[in-house]
C-alpha cells in the first residue's frame, strides 16, 4: 500500500477522532439541579408535541418552541450518550397557567396541556415541540424537566432542574399575542431567587426560523454505579427549612427546604403581629429539595416570619424586608 494511501487514511482517522472528541467535549455539560416546584404531575404522557390537551384536543397558543435534550452520562473523563432515559417536560402556558392544578389564580384540574415525556434514543436524544413559556408572579421565564433512569425502581437515578431563557428574547416574544395581554411586569432572570442559584448554567441558546424557536440542551449526568442489590438513595432523610436568601432583602427572596416523605405541605408568610399575609405553598409534594420565591413588592418594610408545616413537622424562621 502506497504512502499516499496510508497518509490519507491517517488523516481520515485523525479527523474522525477529532470529530468524536469534539462531540464528547461539547456534550459533557454538567448542570445544577433545581427545585421540582409544586406543579409536577406524573401523567405518563409519552409524546413529542406537548401543546395539546389530550382530553379536549385544544392546543395551547403561543410561539412554537422545539427543544432537543442531548443526555449523556460521565464515564471517567468522557461522556457517552444515555439511552433509554425518561425525560419529563412541563411548563406554564402563555398566560402563566399550569395544567392539572388548583391554584389561587386558576383551576385547570383534569387538563393535561404542556406536559409529556420522551425516551432518549441510542444517541441520548429526546425531542419536544412546545411553546415559548409565559410568566407568572415571582418567577423568571422557565420550564421544568426531570430525567429518570428505571422509573419506579429503587436502583433508578433522578435529576430534576429547570431551563431558562435569555431576557432579550423573552422581551421580544412577549410583545406578541397571547403573551402581550398579560403585560410586561415580569421578573427578569437576575431578580429570580431560584435563577440566582445556578440559573446561569441552565440557560438555553435559541435560534429562530420559520416562525419558531429551536434549541439544543446538552446535559451530562454523573450517575454513581451501584452494586447488585444496592439501592441508590437519592431522597433526603430529614426535614430542613433554610434561612431565606438574601436576608435582609428588597422585594424578592428565595426560601429553600427539604422534605423526606410525600405529603401535604404549607409554607406561609406572617407579619410581626402574627397575621398571615401570603401563602406560598398549599399542596402535596414528593420527597426532595425545593426553592420557592416570595415576591414582596407590595408589602411594607418590616420583620416577617415564614413557616413550613407538614403533618409531622413545623418550623418558623424570621426574614427582614428593607425597601
PAZAPA-4460 file (N, C-alpha, C; in steps of 0.05 Angstrom, whole numbers, plus 32768, in hexadecimal, padded with zeros to 4 digits):
% residues 323
    n_x    n_y    n_z   ca_x   ca_y   ca_z    c_x    c_y    c_z   seq   type   mol
   8011   7FE8   8000   8000   8000   8000   8012   8019   8000     1      X     A
   800C   802C   7FEE   801D   8043   7FEC   801B   8056   8003     2      X     A
   8031   8066   8007   8031   807A   801D   801A   808E   801B     3      X     A
   8014   8095   8002   7FFE   80A9   7FFE   7FE4   809E   8008     4      X     A
   7FDF   8084   8004   7FC6   8078   800E   7FC6   8077   802C     5      X     A
   7FDD   806E   8038   7FE0   806D   8055   7FDC   8088   8061     6      X     A
   7FE8   809D   8056   7FE5   80B8   8061   7FC9   80C1   805F     7      X     A
   7FBB   80BA   8049   7F9F   80C2   8047   7F8E   80B5   805C     8      X     A
   7F94   809B   8061   7F85   808D   8076   7F8A   8098   8091     9      X     A
   7FA4   809F   8096   7FAB   80AB   80B0   7F9C   80C5   80B4    10      X     A
   7F9B   80D6   809F   7F8D   80EF   80A1   7F70   80EB   80A6    11      X     A
   7F64   80D7   8099   7F48   80D1   809D   7F43   80C9   80BA    12      X     A
   7F54   80B7   80C4   7F51   80AD   80E0   7F55   80C4   80F4    13      X     A
   7F68   80D5   80EF   7F6C   80EC   8101   7F54   80FE   8101    14      X     A
   7F49   8103   80E9   7F31   8114   80E7   7F19   8108   80F5    15      X     A
   7F16   80ED   80F2   7F00   80E0   8100   7F03   80E1   811E    16      X     A
   7F1C   80DD   8128   7F21   80DE   8145   7F1D   80FA   814F    17      X     A
   7F26   810E   8140   7F22   812A   8148   7F04   8130   8149    18      X     A
   7EF5   8126   8135   7ED8   812B   8135   7ECB   811F   814D    19      X     A
   7ED3   8105   8153   7EC7   80F7   816A   7ECE   8106   8184    20      X     A
   7EE8   810E   8187   7EF0   811D   819F   7EE0   8137   81A2    21      X     A
   7EDB   8144   818B   7ECC   815D   818C   7EB0   8158   8196    22      X     A
   7EA3   8142   818C   7E88   813C   8194   7E87   8135   81B2    23      X     A
   7E9B   8125   81BB   7E9C   811E   81D8   7E9F   8136   81E9    24      X     A
   7EB2   8148   81E2   7EB7   8160   81F2   7E9F   8172   81F2    25      X     A
   7E92   8175   81DB   7E7B   8187   81D8   7E64   817E   81EA    26      X     A
   7E60   8163   81EB   7E49   8158   81F9   7E4E   8154   8216    27      X     A
   7E67   8156   821F   7E6D   8152   823C   7E68   816C   824B    28      X     A
   7E4F   8173   824E   7E47   818C   825B   7E38   8185   8275    29      X     A
   7E46   818A   828C   7E39   8185   82A6   7E26   819C   82AC    30      X     A
   7E0F   8195   82B6   7DFB   81A9   82BD   7DF3   81A6   82DB    31      X     A
   7DEB   81BC   82E8   7DE2   81B9   8304   7DC5   81B0   8305    32      X     A
   7DBE   81A2   831A   7DA2   819B   831F   7D95   81B3   832C    33      X     A
   7D7B   81B6   8327   7D6A   81CA   8333   7D4F   81BE   833B    34      X     A
   7D40   81CE   834A   7D27   81C4   8355   7D13   81BA   8340    35      X     A
   7D06   81A5   8347   7CF0   819A   8336   7CD8   81AC   8335    36      X     A
   7CD4   81BB   834B   7CBD   81CD   834D   7CA3   81BD   8353    37      X     A
   7C8E   81CB   8357   7C75   81BD   8360   7C64   81B2   834A    38      X     A
   7C6C   81B5   8330   7C59   81AF   831A   7C61   8196   830A    39      X     A
   7C74   8186   8314   7C7A   816D   8305   7C63   8159   8309    40      X     A
   7C5B   814D   82F3   7C46   8138   82F4   7C51   8121   82E2    41      X     A
   7C52   810A   82EE   7C5D   80F3   82DF   7C47   80E7   82CD    42      X     A
   7C3F   80F6   82B8   7C29   80EF   82A7   7C2F   80D8   8294    43      X     A
   7C49   80D3   8290   7C52   80BE   827E   7C46   80C0   8262    44      X     A
   7C49   80D8   8257   7C40   80DE   823B   7C59   80DD   8229    45      X     A
   7C5C   80C7   821B   7C73   80C5   8209   7C6C   80D2   81EE    46      X     A
   7C78   80E8   81E9   7C72   80F7   81D0   7C88   810C   81CB    47      X     A
   7C8C   8112   81B2   7C9F   8126   81AA   7C93   8142   81AB    48      X     A
   7C7B   8145   81A0   7C6C   815E   81A0   7C5B   815F   81B9    49      X     A
   7C63   8171   81CC   7C54   8172   81E5   7C41   818A   81E6    50      X     A
   7C3C   8197   81D0   7C2C   81AF   81D0   7C0E   81AA   81D4    51      X     A
   7C04   8192   81CD   7BE8   818D   81CE   7BDF   8180   81E8    52      X     A
   7BC6   8185   81EF   7BB9   8176   8205   7BAD   815D   81F9    53      X     A
   7BB7   8145   8201   7BAD   812D   81F4   7B8F   8128   81F9    54      X     A
   7B84   8134   820E   7B68   8130   8213   7B55   8140   8201    55      X     A
   7B5D   8159   81FB   7B4C   816B   81EB   7B57   816F   81CF    56      X     A
   7B71   816A   81CA   7B7C   8170   81B0   7B84   818D   81AD    57      X     A
   7B7F   819E   81C1   7B86   81BA   81BF   7BA4   81BE   81C0    58      X     A
   7BAE   81CF   81B0   7BCB   81D4   81AF   7BD2   81EF   81BC    59      X     A
   7BE6   81EE   81CD   7BEF   8206   81DB   7BFA   821A   81C6    60      X     A
   7BF1   8233   81C9   7BFA   8248   81B6   7C15   8252   81BF    61      X     A
   7C25   825A   81AC   7C40   8265   81B2   7C53   825F   819B    62      X     A
   7C6B   826B   819D   7C7F   8268   8188   7C8C   824C   818C    63      X     A
   7C8C   823C   8176   7C97   8221   8178   7CB4   8221   8181    64      X     A
   7CBB   820C   8191   7CD6   8209   819B   7CDE   81EC   8199    65      X     A
   7CF3   81E6   818A   7CFE   81CB   8188   7D16   81C8   819A    66      X     A
   7D16   81B4   81AC   7D2C   81B0   81BD   7D36   8193   81BA    67      X     A
   7D50   8191   81B6   7D5D   8176   81B6   7D6E   8173   81CF    68      X     A
   7D68   815F   81DF   7D7A   8158   81F5   7D8F   8144   81EB    69      X     A
   7DA8   814B   81EF   7DBE   8138   81E9   7DC9   8130   8204    70      X     A
   7DC1   8118   820C   7DC8   810E   8227   7DDF   80FA   8225    71      X     A
   7DF3   80FE   8236   7E09   80EC   8238   7E10   80E6   8255    72      X     A
   7E21   80D3   8259   7E2A   80CD   8274   7E48   80CC   8274    73      X     A
   7E54   80D5   828B   7E71   80D6   828D   7E7C   80BA   8292    74      X     A
   7E91   80B4   8283   7EA0   809B   8287   7EBE   80A3   8287    75      X     A
   7EC9   80A5   829F   7EE5   80AF   82A1   7EE6   80CC   8298    76      X     A
   7EF8   80D1   8285   7EFB   80EC   827A   7EEA   80F1   8262    77      X     A
   7EDA   80DD   8259   7ECA   80DF   8241   7EAC   80DE   8248    78      X     A
   7E9C   80E3   8234   7E7F   80E1   8236   7E75   80CF   8220    79      X     A
   7E61   80BF   8225   7E55   80AE   8211   7E37   80B3   8212    80      X     A
   7E2A   80B0   81FB   7E0D   80B5   81FA   7DFE   80A3   820E    81      X     A
   7DEA   80AE   821B   7DD9   809F   822D   7DBF   8097   821F    82      X     A
   7DBD   807E   8217   7DA6   8075   8209   7D91   806A   821D    83      X     A
   7D78   8069   8215   7D62   805E   8224   7D5D   806D   823E    84      X     A
   7D64   8086   823F   7D5D   8097   8257   7D42   80A5   8251    85      X     A
   7D32   80A8   8266   7D18   80B5   8263   7D1C   80D3   826A    86      X     A
   7D15   80E4   8257   7D17   8101   825A   7CFB   810D   825B    87      X     A
   7CF4   8118   8272   7CDB   8126   8276   7CDF   8144   8271    88      X     A
   7CCB   8150   8265   7CCB   816D   8261   7CB0   8178   8268    89      X     A
   7CAF   818D   8279   7C96   819B   827F   7C9B   81B8   8283    90      X     A
   7C86   81C9   827D   7C8A   81E6   827E   7C6F   81F3   827F    91      X     A
   7C6F   820E   8283   7C57   821D   8283   7C51   8225   8266    92      X     A
   7C38   822E   8261   7C30   8237   8247   7C37   8255   8244    93      X     A
   7C2E   8261   822E   7C35   827D   8229   7C2B   8291   823E    94      X     A
   7C16   8288   824D   7C0B   8299   8261   7C13   8292   827E    95      X     A
   7C27   827F   8280   7C32   8278   829A   7C23   8262   82A8    96      X     A
   7C13   8252   829A   7C03   823D   82A7   7C0F   8221   82A1    97      X     A
   7C10   8211   82B6   7C17   81F5   82B3   7BFE   81E4   82B1    98      X     A
   7C01   81CD   82A4   7BE9   81BC   82A2   7BE7   81AA   82BA    99      X     A
   7BCF   81A0   82BF   7BC8   818D   82D4   7BD0   8197   82F0   100      X     A
   7BCA   81B1   82F4   7BD1   81BF   830D   7BBA   81CF   8317   101      X     A
   7BB6   81CF   8332   7BA4   81E1   833F   7BB5   81F6   834C   102      X     A
   7BB4   820E   8342   7BC4   8225   834B   7BB2   823B   8353   103      X     A
   7BBC   824E   8362   7BAC   8265   836B   7BA4   8276   8353   104      X     A
   7BB2   8274   833C   7BAC   8284   8325   7B9F   8275   830E   105      X     A
   7B9E   825A   8310   7B92   824B   82FA   7B8C   822E   8304   106      X     A
   7B7A   8221   82F6   7B73   8206   82FB   7B73   81F6   82E1   107      X     A
   7B88   81E6   82DD   7B8B   81D7   82C4   7B8A   81B9   82C9   108      X     A
   7B7E   81B1   82DF   7B7D   8195   82E6   7B71   8184   82D0   109      X     A
   7B7D   816E   82CA   7B74   815C   82B5   7B7F   8162   8299   110      X     A
   7B8B   8179   8296   7B98   8180   827C   7BB5   8178   827D   111      X     A
   7BC0   8172   8265   7BDB   8167   8264   7BEC   8174   824E   112      X     A
   7BE8   818E   824A   7BF8   819B   8235   7C14   81A1   8240   113      X     A
   7C27   81A3   822D   7C42   81AA   8233   7C4F   8198   8248   114      X     A
   7C4A   817E   8245   7C56   8169   8254   7C5C   8152   8242   115      X     A
   7C72   8144   8248   7C77   812C   8238   7C93   8122   823D   116      X     A
   7C98   8109   8233   7CB3   80FF   8236   7CBB   80F1   821C   117      X     A
   7CD6   80EE   8219   7CE1   80DE   8203   7CF7   80CD   820F   118      X     A
   7CFD   80B6   8201   7D13   80A5   8208   7D2B   80AB   81F5   119      X     A
   7D42   80AF   8201   7D59   80B5   81F0   7D60   809E   81DE   120      X     A
   7D69   80A5   81C6   7D70   8090   81B2   7D8D   8087   81B7   121      X     A
   7D98   8078   81A5   7DB3   806D   81A9   7DC8   8082   81AA   122      X     A
   7DC2   809A   81A0   7DD5   80B1   81A1   7DCF   80C3   81B9   123      X     A
   7DBD   80BA   81CB   7DB7   80CA   81E2   7DA6   80E3   81DD   124      X     A
   7D97   80E2   81C7   7D87   80FA   81BF   7D6A   80F6   81C3   125      X     A
   7D5D   810A   81CE   7D40   810B   81D1   7D36   8126   81C7   126      X     A
   7D22   8125   81B5   7D18   813E   81A8   7CFC   8145   81B1   127      X     A
   7CF8   815F   81B5   7CDD   8169   81BC   7CD6   8181   81AB   128      X     A
   7CBC   8183   81A5   7CB0   819A   8199   7C9D   81A6   81AD   129      X     A
   7CA2   81BF   81B5   7C91   81CC   81C9   7C8D   81E9   81C0   130      X     A
   7C88   81FB   81D3   7C86   8218   81CD   7C9A   8226   81E0   131      X     A
   7CA2   823E   81D8   7CB2   824F   81E9   7CA2   8254   8202   132      X     A
   7CAC   824E   821A   7C9C   8251   8232   7C96   826E   8239   133      X     A
   7C7F   8272   8246   7C78   828C   8251   7C85   8291   826C   134      X     A
   7C7A   82A3   827B   7C85   82A8   8295   7C6F   82AB   82AA   135      X     A
   7C76   82AA   82C3   7C63   82AF   82D9   7C72   82BC   82EF   136      X     A
   7C63   82C7   8302   7C6E   82D9   8316   7C84   82CB   8327   137      X     A
   7C9B   82D8   832A   7CB0   82CE   833B   7CC5   82BE   832D   138      X     A
   7CC1   82B6   8314   7CD4   82A5   8306   7CDC   82B0   82EB   139      X     A
   7CF5   82AA   82E4   7CFF   82B0   82C9   7CF3   829B   82B6   140      X     A
   7CF7   82A0   829C   7CEC   828E   8288   7CFD   8274   8289   141      X     A
   7CEF   825D   828B   7CFD   8244   828E   7CEA   822D   8287   142      X     A
   7CF6   8215   8284   7CE7   81FD   8282   7CF5   81E8   8293   143      X     A
   7CE7   81D2   829A   7CF1   81BE   82AC   7CF7   81A4   829C   144      X     A
   7D0B   8196   82A6   7D10   817B   829A   7D1B   8168   82B0   145      X     A
   7D16   814F   82AB   7D1F   813A   82BD   7D29   8122   82AC   146      X     A
   7D41   8118   82B2   7D4C   8101   82A4   7D4E   80EA   82B7   147      X     A
   7D43   80D3   82AF   7D42   80BC   82C0   7D4C   80A3   82B1   148      X     A
   7D5C   8093   82BF   7D63   8078   82B5   7D54   8064   82C6   149      X     A
   7D49   8050   82BA   7D3A   803B   82C8   7D25   8047   82DB   150      X     A
   7D12   8057   82D0   7CFD   8063   82E1   7CEE   804F   82F2   151      X     A
   7CEA   8055   830B   7CDC   8043   831D   7CED   802E   832A   152      X     A
   7D07   802D   8322   7D19   8019   832E   7D2A   8027   8343   153      X     A
   7D31   8018   8358   7D42   8023   836D   7D5F   8028   8362   154      X     A
   7D66   801A   834C   7D80   801E   8341   7D81   8034   832D   155      X     A
   7D6A   8041   8328   7D69   8057   8314   7D77   8070   831E   156      X     A
   7D7E   8081   830A   7D8A   809B   830F   7D77   80B0   8306   157      X     A
   7D76   80C7   8315   7D64   80DC   830E   7D72   80F7   830F   158      X     A
   7D6F   8107   82FB   7D7B   8122   82FA   7D65   8136   82F2   159      X     A
   7D61   814A   8302   7D4B   815E   82FE   7D57   817A   82FD   160      X     A
   7D4F   818A   82EA   7D59   81A5   82E8   7D46   81B6   82D6   161      X     A
   7D50   81CD   82CE   7D40   81E0   82BE   7D51   81EB   82A7   162      X     A
   7D44   81F5   8293   7D52   8202   827D   7D48   821F   827B   163      X     A
   7D5B   8231   8277   7D55   824E   8276   7D5B   8259   825A   164      X     A
   7D51   8271   8255   7D53   827D   823B   7D5F   8299   823D   165      X     A
   7D6D   82A1   8228   7D79   82BC   8227   7D63   82D1   822A   166      X     A
   7D68   82E4   823B   7D54   82F9   8240   7D4D   8309   8227   167      X     A
   7D60   830D   8216   7D5B   831D   81FE   7D48   830E   81EB   168      X     A
   7D4A   82F4   81E9   7D38   82E4   81D9   7D1C   82E5   81E5   169      X     A
   7D1A   82E2   81FF   7D00   82E3   820C   7CF3   82FE   8208   170      X     A
   7D02   8313   8209   7CF7   832E   8203   7CEA   832F   81E8   171      X     A
   7CF7   8323   81D4   7CEC   8324   81B9   7CD3   8312   81B7   172      X     A
   7CD5   82FB   81C3   7CBE   82E8   81C1   7CA5   82F4   81CE   173      X     A
   7CA9   8301   81E5   7C91   830B   81F4   7C84   8324   81E8   174      X     A
   7C8F   832D   81D2   7C81   8343   81C3   7C6B   8338   81B2   175      X     A
   7C6A   831D   81AF   7C57   8310   819E   7C40   8304   81AE   176      X     A
   7C28   8302   81A2   7C12   82F4   81AE   7C18   82D6   81AD   177      X     A
   7C0E   82C7   81C1   7BFE   82CF   81D8   7C0E   82DA   81EF   178      X     A
   7C29   82DA   81ED   7C39   82E2   8204   7C34   82FF   820C   179      X     A
   7C31   8311   81F8   7C2F   832E   81FD   7C17   8335   820E   180      X     A
   7C02   8324   820E   7BEA   832B   821D   7BF0   832A   823B   181      X     A
   7C06   831D   8243   7C0D   831B   8260   7C1F   8332   8269   182      X     A
   7C29   8341   8256   7C3A   8358   825D   7C57   8350   825F   183      X     A
   7C69   8363   8266   7C85   835E   8267   7C91   8360   8283   184      X     A
   7C80   8360   8297   7C8A   8363   82B3   7C94   8348   82BE   185      X     A
   7CA7   833C   82B0   7CB1   8322   82B9   7CCB   8324   82C7   186      X     A
   7CD4   830F   82D4   7CED   830E   82E2   7D03   8306   82CE   187      X     A
   7D18   8316   82CC   7D2F   830F   82BB   7D40   82FA   82C9   188      X     A
   7D51   82ED   82BA   7D61   82D7   82C5   7D71   82DF   82DE   189      X     A
   7D7E   82F6   82DD   7D8F   82FE   82F3   7D80   8304   830D   190      X     A
   7D66   8308   830B   7D55   830E   8323   7D46   82F6   832D   191      X     A
   7D4A   82DE   8321   7D3D   82C6   8329   7D50   82B7   833C   192      X     A
   7D47   82B3   8355   7D58   82A6   8369   7D60   828A   8361   193      X     A
   7D4F   827B   8353   7D56   8260   834A   7D6A   8261   8334   194      X     A
   7D67   8274   8321   7D7B   8277   830C   7D96   827D   8317   195      X     A
   7D97   828D   832C   7DB1   8294   8338   7DC0   827D   8344   196      X     A
   7DB2   8266   8347   7DBF   824E   8351   7DC6   823C   833A   197      X     A
   7DD6   8246   8328   7DE0   8235   8312   7DD3   8238   82F8   198      X     A
   7DC0   824B   82F6   7DB1   824E   82DD   7DC1   8256   82C5   199      X     A
   7DD7   8264   82CA   7DE8   826C   82B3   7DF4   8253   82A5   200      X     A
   7DF4   823D   82B2   7DFD   8224   82A6   7DE6   8213   829B   201      X     A
   7DCF   821F   829A   7DB7   8211   8290   7DA9   8220   827A   202      X     A
   7DB8   8234   826F   7DAD   8243   8258   7DB0   8233   823E   203      X     A
   7D9C   8235   822D   7D9D   8227   8213   7DA1   823B   81FD   204      X     A
   7DB2   8235   81EA   7DB6   8246   81D3   7DA1   823F   81BE   205      X     A
   7D94   8253   81B3   7D7F   824F   81A0   7D85   825B   8185   206      X     A
   7D7C   824F   8170   7D7C   825B   8156   7D5F   825E   814D   207      X     A
   7D5B   826F   8139   7D3F   8274   8130   7D3E   8271   8112   208      X     A
   7D2A   8261   8109   7D26   825E   80EC   7D09   8254   80E8   209      X     A
   7CFD   825D   80D2   7CE3   8254   80CA   7CCE   8257   80E0   210      X     A
   7CD0   826D   80EF   7CBC   8273   8103   7CBE   8264   811D   211      X     A
   7CD4   8256   8122   7CD7   8247   813A   7CF4   8249   8145   212      X     A
   7CF7   8243   815F   7D11   8243   816B   7D1A   8226   816E   213      X     A
   7D34   8222   816C   7D40   8208   816F   7D58   8209   8181   214      X     A
   7D5C   81F4   8191   7D73   81F3   81A2   7D7B   81D7   81A9   215      X     A
   7D95   81D3   81AE   7DA0   81B9   81B8   7DAA   81BD   81D4   216      X     A
   7DA2   81AB   81E6   7DAA   81AD   8202   7DBB   8195   8208   217      X     A
   7DD5   8199   820A   7DE7   8183   8211   7DE9   8180   822F   218      X     A
   7DE8   8168   8239   7DEB   8163   8255   7DF8   8149   825A   219      X     A
   7E0C   8149   826B   7E1A   8130   8273   7E15   812A   8290   220      X     A
   7E0D   8112   8296   7E06   8109   82B1   7E1D   80F9   82BC   221      X     A
   7E23   80FE   82D5   7E37   80EE   82E3   7E28   80D9   82F4   222      X     A
   7E25   80C2   82E8   7E15   80AC   82F5   7E28   8099   8302   223      X     A
   7E27   8098   831C   7E39   8086   832B   7E31   8069   8327   224      X     A
   7E43   8057   8321   7E3C   803B   831E   7E34   802F   8338   225      X     A
   7E23   801B   8337   7E1A   800D   834F   7E1F   7FEF   834C   226      X     A
   7E25   7FE2   8362   7E29   7FC5   8362   7E0E   7FB7   8360   227      X     A
   7E0E   7F9E   8357   7DF6   7F8F   8355   7DE7   7F8E   8370   228      X     A
   7DCE   7F95   8370   7DBF   7F95   8389   7DC2   7FAE   839A   229      X     A
   7DD4   7FC0   8392   7DD8   7FD8   83A1   7DC5   7FEE   8397   230      X     A
   7DB6   7FFA   83A9   7DA3   800F   83A1   7DB1   802A   839F   231      X     A
   7DAA   8039   838B   7DB4   8054   8388   7DA1   8067   8396   232      X     A
   7DA9   8071   83AD   7D98   8082   83BD   7D9C   809F   83B5   233      X     A
   7D89   80AA   83A8   7D8A   80C6   839F   7D77   80D8   83AE   234      X     A
   7D6A   80CD   83C2   7D56   80DC   83D1   7D63   80E7   83EB   235      X     A
   7D5C   80FF   83F3   7D66   810A   840D   7D5A   80FA   8424   236      X     A
   7D68   80FA   843B   7D5F   80EA   8451   7D52   80FA   8468   237      X     A
   7D50   8115   8464   7D44   8125   8479   7D3A   813F   846E   238      X     A
   7D27   814C   847D   7D1D   8166   8476   7D32   817B   847B   239      X     A
   7D33   8190   846B   7D45   81A6   8470   7D39   81BF   8463   240      X     A
   7D38   81D5   8472   7D30   81EF   8468   7D48   8202   846A   241      X     A
   7D51   820B   8453   7D69   821C   8452   7D62   8239   8456   242      X     A
   7D75   8249   845F   7D72   8266   8461   7D6E   8271   8445   243      X     A
   7D5B   8283   8442   7D57   8290   8427   7D70   829F   841E   244      X     A
   7D72   82A2   8404   7D89   82B0   83F8   7D7F   82C2   83E1   245      X     A
   7D86   82DB   83E0   7D96   82E9   83F4   7D84   82F1   840C   246      X     A
   7D91   82F8   8422   7D84   8301   843A   7D96   8313   8449   247      X     A
   7D8F   832C   844D   7D77   833A   8444   7D75   833B   8425   248      X     A
   7D5D   8340   841B   7D59   8340   83FE   7D47   8358   83F6   249      X     A
   7D48   835E   83DC   7D38   8373   83D1   7D26   8367   83BB   250      X     A
   7D0D   8364   83C1   7CF8   835B   83AF   7CF7   833D   83AB   251      X     A
   7D0D   832F   83A6   7D0C   8312   83A0   7D21   8303   83AF   252      X     A
   7D1A   82EB   83B9   7D2C   82DA   83C7   7D25   82BD   83C2   253      X     A
   7D39   82AB   83C4   7D35   828E   83BF   7D36   827F   83D9   254      X     A
   7D23   826C   83DC   7D21   825B   83F4   7D25   823E   83EB   255      X     A
   7D38   8230   83F6   7D3E   8214   83EF   7D36   8202   8406   256      X     A
   7D2E   81EA   83FF   7D27   81D6   8413   7D2A   81BA   8408   257      X     A
   7D2C   81A7   841A   7D2F   818B   8413   7D1A   817A   8422   258      X     A
   7D0D   8167   8414   7CFA   8156   8420   7D01   8139   841A   259      X     A
   7CFF   8126   842E   7D07   810B   842A   7CF0   80F8   8421   260      X     A
   7CD7   8101   8422   7CC1   80F0   841C   7CAB   80FF   840D   261      X     A
   7C9C   80F1   83FD   7C85   80FD   83EF   7C70   8105   8403   262      X     A
   7C62   811B   83FD   7C4D   8124   840E   7C44   8141   8408   263      X     A
   7C30   8149   8417   7C25   8164   8414   7C36   8178   8422   264      X     A
   7C3B   818F   8416   7C4E   81A2   8420   7C43   81BE   841D   265      X     A
   7C48   81CF   8431   7C42   81EB   842E   7C5B   81FC   8435   266      X     A
   7C5E   8212   8428   7C73   8225   842E   7C65   8241   842D   267      X     A
   7C64   824E   8445   7C55   8267   8447   7C66   827C   8453   268      X     A
   7C60   8295   844C   7C6E   82AD   8456   7C5B   82BC   8469   269      X     A
   7C67   82C4   8480   7C58   82D3   8494   7C66   82ED   849A   270      X     A
   7C57   8302   84A1   7C63   831B   84A9   7C6A   831A   84C7   271      X     A
   7C75   8330   84D1   7C7F   8330   84ED   7C68   832E   8501   272      X     A
   7C4F   8332   84F8   7C38   832F   850A   7C2C   8313   8509   273      X     A
   7C38   8302   84F9   7C2E   82E7   84F7   7C18   82E2   84E3   274      X     A
   7C12   82F7   84D3   7BFD   82F5   84BE   7C09   82E9   84A5   275      X     A
   7BFB   82D6   8499   7C04   82CA   8480   7C02   82DE   8469   276      X     A
   7C18   82E1   845A   7C17   82F5   8444   7C1B   82E8   8429   277      X     A
   7C25   82CF   8428   7C29   82C1   840F   7C2C   82A3   8413   278      X     A
   7C21   8294   8400   7C24   8277   83FF   7C34   8270   83E6   279      X     A
   7C4C   8266   83EA   7C5E   825F   83D4   7C59   8242   83CB   280      X     A
   7C52   8230   83DD   7C4E   8214   83D7   7C36   820A   83E6   281      X     A
   7C25   81FB   83D8   7C0E   81EF   83E4   7C06   81D7   83D3   282      X     A
   7C17   81C2   83D4   7C14   81AC   83C0   7C23   8193   83CA   283      X     A
   7C1F   817D   83BB   7C2E   8164   83C0   7C49   8166   83B3   284      X     A
   7C5E   815B   83C1   7C79   815B   83B6   7C85   813F   83B9   285      X     A
   7C98   8139   83A6   7CA8   8121   83A8   7CC1   8127   83B7   286      X     A
   7CCF   8113   83C1   7CE9   8117   83CE   7CFC   8126   83BC   287      X     A
   7D0C   8138   83C8   7D20   8146   83B7   7D28   8161   83C3   288      X     A
   7D38   816F   83B4   7D42   818A   83BB   7D33   819E   83AA   289      X     A
   7D29   81B3   83B6   7D19   81C7   83A8   7D21   81E3   83AF   290      X     A
   7D1C   81F5   839D   7D20   8212   83A2   7D08   8221   8396   291      X     A
   7CFD   8233   83A6   7CE7   8244   839D   7CEF   8261   83A0   292      X     A
   7CE2   8272   8391   7CE9   828E   8391   7CD1   829E   839D   293      X     A
   7CD7   82B0   83B0   7CC2   82C2   83BA   7CC6   82DE   83AF   294      X     A
   7CB2   82E7   839F   7CB2   8301   8394   7CA3   8314   83A7   295      X     A
   7CB2   8324   83B5   7CA6   8336   83CA   7CA5   8353   83C1   296      X     A
   7CA2   8357   83A6   7CA3   8372   839B   7C8C   8383   83A7   297      X     A
   7C75   8376   83AD   7C5E   8386   83B7   7C5D   8387   83D6   298      X     A
   7C72   837D   83E3   7C72   837C   8400   7C83   8393   840B   299      X     A
   7C7B   839E   8423   7C8C   83B3   842F   7CA5   83A7   843C   300      X     A
   7CB9   83B7   8440   7CD1   83AF   844E   7CCA   83A5   846A   301      X     A
   7CDA   8392   8474   7CD5   8388   848F   7CDF   836C   8493   302      X     A
   7CD9   8361   84AA   7CE1   8346   84B1   7CC9   8334   84AB   303      X     A
   7CCF   831D   849E   7CBB   8309   8497   7CC5   82EE   84A0   304      X     A
   7CB3   82DB   84A0   7CBA   82C0   84A7   7CAF   82AC   8492   305      X     A
   7CBE   8298   848C   7CB4   8283   847A   7CB4   8268   8488   306      X     A
   7C9E   8259   8483   7C9A   8240   8492   7C95   8229   847E   307      X     A
   7CA5   8215   8480   7CA1   81FC   8471   7C94   81E8   8483   308      X     A
   7C7E   81DC   8478   7C6E   81CA   8489   7C65   81B1   8479   309      X     A
   7C6A   819A   8485   7C5F   8181   847A   7C50   8173   8491   310      X     A
   7C48   815A   848C   7C3A   814C   84A0   7C4B   8146   84B9   311      X     A
   7C65   8143   84B4   7C77   813C   84CA   7C8E   8150   84D0   312      X     A
   7C8D   8167   84C2   7CA3   817A   84C5   7C99   8196   84C3   313      X     A
   7CA4   81A8   84D4   7C9E   81C4   84D3   7CB7   81D4   84DA   314      X     A
   7CBF   81E7   84CA   7CD5   81F9   84D1   7CD0   8215   84C7   315      X     A
   7CD8   8228   84D6   7CD4   8245   84D0   7CEF   8253   84D1   316      X     A
   7CF3   8265   84BD   7D0B   8276   84BD   7D03   8293   84B7   317      X     A
   7D15   82A5   84BE   7D11   82C1   84BB   7D1F   82CC   84A2   318      X     A
   7D11   82DE   8494   7D1E   82EC   847E   7D18   830A   8480   319      X     A
   7D29   831A   8473   7D27   8337   8476   7D25   8344   845A   320      X     A
   7D10   8353   8456   7D0B   8361   843D   7D14   837E   8440   321      X     A
   7D27   8387   8430   7D30   83A3   8430   7D2D   83AF   8415   322      X     A
   7D1F   83C6   8414   7D1B   83D4   83FA   7D27   83EF   83FB   323      X     A
***
